[in-house]
Amino acid sequence: MLTVGIVIISCLLGGGGRRTREQIKVPAALTGLIIGKGGGNINRIRIDSGANVKVSDPTGDVDNPMTTVTITGTPSQIQRAQHLVETTVKEAVY
């Protein structure tokens, strides 16, 4: 059974809007699922949520590398994007 661990880091961005940034840490093995074939999954997440979503290169322990998914937007956009990322992973894994 695959356990998906997600760590969320939040920060408030400067400027006039209520845009924030959150980072989700996911196992590097799931990066391809989040991005999807030809970027299809990540583009769908961006469009459906309205948030800016970026996936970093894996970092950390060689035995347990993690990828950071950075989501920037309003709180509701971020919440929607997080839900879509989690749903995409769960549908592919289970």
One Martini backbone bead per residue (centre of mass of N, CA, C, O) as a GRO file, in nm:
protein
   94
    1MET     BB    1   0.096   0.036   0.022
    2LEU     BB    2   0.044   0.375  -0.046
    3THR     BB    3   0.173   0.662   0.107
    4VAL     BB    4   0.056   0.994   0.128
    5GLY     BB    5   0.256   1.269   0.187
    6ILE     BB    6   0.162   1.592   0.328
    7VAL     BB    7   0.313   1.914   0.322
    8ILE     BB    8   0.225   2.238   0.450
    9ILE     BB    9   0.326   2.564   0.328
   10SER     BB   10   0.284   2.900   0.433
   11CYS     BB   11   0.235   3.230   0.266
   12LEU     BB   12   0.240   3.576   0.244
   13LEU     BB   13   0.200   3.799  -0.003
   14GLY     BB   14   0.267   4.071  -0.142
   15GLY     BB   15   0.048   4.325  -0.188
   16GLY     BB   16  -0.294   4.385  -0.264
   17GLY     BB   17  -0.355   4.095  -0.247
   18ARG     BB   18  -0.471   3.757  -0.140
   19ARG     BB   19  -0.200   3.616  -0.193
   20THR     BB   20  -0.073   3.287  -0.178
   21ARG     BB   21   0.153   3.027  -0.055
   22GLU     BB   22   0.189   2.676  -0.120
   23GLN     BB   23   0.338   2.370   0.001
   24ILE     BB   24   0.376   2.042  -0.137
   25LYS     BB   25   0.475   1.730  -0.021
   26VAL     BB   26   0.589   1.466  -0.235
   27PRO     BB   27   0.656   1.191  -0.370
   28ALA     BB   28   0.853   1.156  -0.647
   29ALA     BB   29   0.688   0.914  -0.777
   30LEU     BB   30   0.427   1.128  -0.827
   31THR     BB   31   0.499   1.343  -1.041
   32GLY     BB   32   0.381   1.219  -1.305
   33LEU     BB   33   0.084   1.228  -1.210
   34ILE     BB   34   0.060   1.536  -1.180
   35ILE     BB   35   0.148   1.614  -1.468
   36GLY     BB   36   0.130   1.422  -1.695
   37LYS     BB   37   0.063   1.384  -2.012
   38GLY     BB   38   0.192   1.664  -2.145
   39GLY     BB   39   0.069   1.824  -1.883
   40GLY     BB   40  -0.241   1.767  -1.837
   41ASN     BB   41  -0.289   1.772  -1.527
   42ILE     BB   42  -0.161   2.048  -1.449
   43ASN     BB   43  -0.334   2.215  -1.644
   44ARG     BB   44  -0.608   2.140  -1.522
   45ILE     BB   45  -0.548   2.250  -1.241
   46ARG     BB   46  -0.500   2.542  -1.326
   47ILE     BB   47  -0.774   2.594  -1.464
   48ASP     BB   48  -0.977   2.492  -1.238
   49SER     BB   49  -0.842   2.690  -1.005
   50GLY     BB   50  -0.647   2.951  -1.094
   51ALA     BB   51  -0.372   2.854  -1.023
   52ASN     BB   52  -0.036   2.841  -0.955
   53VAL     BB   53   0.156   2.553  -1.072
   54LYS     BB   54   0.449   2.394  -0.932
   55VAL     BB   55   0.722   2.164  -1.007
   56SER     BB   56   0.983   2.021  -0.862
   57ASP     BB   57   1.261   1.888  -0.798
   58PRO     BB   58   1.397   1.648  -0.642
   59THR     BB   59   1.454   1.594  -0.286
   60GLY     BB   60   1.668   1.454  -0.060
   61ASP     BB   61   1.655   1.152   0.018
   62VAL     BB   62   1.737   0.880  -0.165
   63ASP     BB   63   1.510   0.687  -0.028
   64ASN     BB   64   1.312   0.976   0.002
   65PRO     BB   65   1.210   1.154  -0.228
   66MET     BB   66   1.098   1.493  -0.284
   67THR     BB   67   0.830   1.698  -0.393
   68THR     BB   68   0.746   2.031  -0.484
   69VAL     BB   69   0.431   2.193  -0.461
   70THR     BB   70   0.349   2.509  -0.593
   71ILE     BB   71   0.091   2.732  -0.471
   72THR     BB   72  -0.067   3.018  -0.629
   73GLY     BB   73  -0.313   3.231  -0.461
   74THR     BB   74  -0.597   3.216  -0.349
   75PRO     BB   75  -0.741   3.042  -0.110
   76SER     BB   76  -0.948   2.901  -0.306
   77GLN     BB   77  -0.744   2.815  -0.521
   78ILE     BB   78  -0.565   2.645  -0.340
   79GLN     BB   79  -0.776   2.448  -0.239
   80ARG     BB   80  -0.850   2.338  -0.518
   81ALA     BB   81  -0.566   2.243  -0.603
   82GLN     BB   82  -0.521   2.047  -0.372
   83HIS     BB   83  -0.758   1.866  -0.436
   84LEU     BB   84  -0.664   1.791  -0.727
   85VAL     BB   85  -0.400   1.662  -0.649
   86GLU     BB   86  -0.511   1.446  -0.457
   87THR     BB   87  -0.705   1.316  -0.662
   88THR     BB   88  -0.501   1.238  -0.877
   89VAL     BB   89  -0.340   1.047  -0.697
   90LYS     BB   90  -0.564   0.858  -0.594
   91GLU     BB   91  -0.666   0.759  -0.874
   92ALA     BB   92  -0.384   0.635  -0.960
   93VAL     BB   93  -0.325   0.448  -0.703
   94TYR     BB   94  -0.633   0.316  -0.665
   0.00000   0.00000   0.00000
